[in-house]
Amino acid sequence: AFVDTFLKREGYVGDHMADRLARILPEEIKSLDRVWGAHRLRNDVVHTSGFYVAPEAVRNALKDFDNFLKEMGAV
């Protein structure tokens, strides 16, 4: 939610976080592919009943969100 709130505050438009991420060019942000993966993992956890996530995958996703926010200048 923090990443999506940041994107909205920065003026990225769209109905969903994916819409806002799609407005960022891959050549602008090197961590973009990784944050897409973290976002997909988040969606799987939220929308798929019984979805299992290995603890290491969670740690990696959190790092990917953090790196993205750092690269975007949010933190």
C-alpha positions in Angstrom: 0.0 0.0 0.0 2.9 2.4 0.7 4.3 2.0 -2.8 0.9 2.6 -4.3 0.3 5.6 -2.1 3.6 7.0 -3.1 2.9 6.5 -6.8 -0.5 8.3 -6.5 1.1 11.2 -4.6 3.7 11.5 -7.4 1.0 11.9 -10.0 0.9 8.4 -11.6 -2.6 7.8 -12.7 -4.6 4.6 -13.1 -7.3 2.6 -11.5 -4.9 0.1 -9.9 -1.2 0.0 -8.9 -0.4 -2.0 -12.0 -1.8 0.8 -14.1 0.5 3.3 -12.3 3.5 1.0 -12.5 2.9 0.6 -16.3 3.5 4.4 -16.7 7.1 4.1 -15.6 9.6 3.3 -18.3 12.0 0.4 -17.6 15.0 2.5 -18.7 14.1 5.1 -16.0 14.0 2.8 -13.0 16.3 -0.2 -12.9 14.3 -1.9 -10.1 11.0 -1.8 -12.0 11.0 -5.5 -13.1 11.7 -6.5 -9.5 8.9 -4.4 -8.1 6.5 -5.9 -10.7 7.4 -9.3 -9.4 6.9 -8.3 -5.8 3.5 -6.8 -6.8 2.5 -10.0 -8.5 3.5 -12.0 -5.4 1.4 -9.7 -3.2 -1.6 -10.2 -5.6 -1.2 -14.0 -5.4 -1.2 -13.9 -1.6 -4.2 -11.6 -1.4 -6.3 -13.1 -4.1 -5.5 -16.9 -4.1 -6.9 -18.8 -1.2 -4.3 -21.1 0.4 -1.4 -19.6 -1.6 1.9 -20.5 0.1 4.8 -18.2 0.1 8.3 -19.2 1.3 9.7 -16.8 3.9 12.7 -16.1 1.6 10.3 -15.0 -1.1 8.6 -12.6 1.3 12.0 -11.1 2.4 13.0 -10.7 -1.3 9.7 -9.0 -2.2 10.1 -6.6 0.7 13.6 -5.7 -0.4 12.4 -5.2 -3.9 9.7 -2.7 -2.7 12.3 -1.0 -0.5 14.8 -0.7 -3.4 12.1 0.6 -5.7 11.1 3.3 -3.2 14.8 4.3 -2.6 15.4 4.6 -6.4 12.2 6.7 -6.8 13.4 9.0 -4.0 10.6 8.1 -1.6 12.9 7.0 1.3 
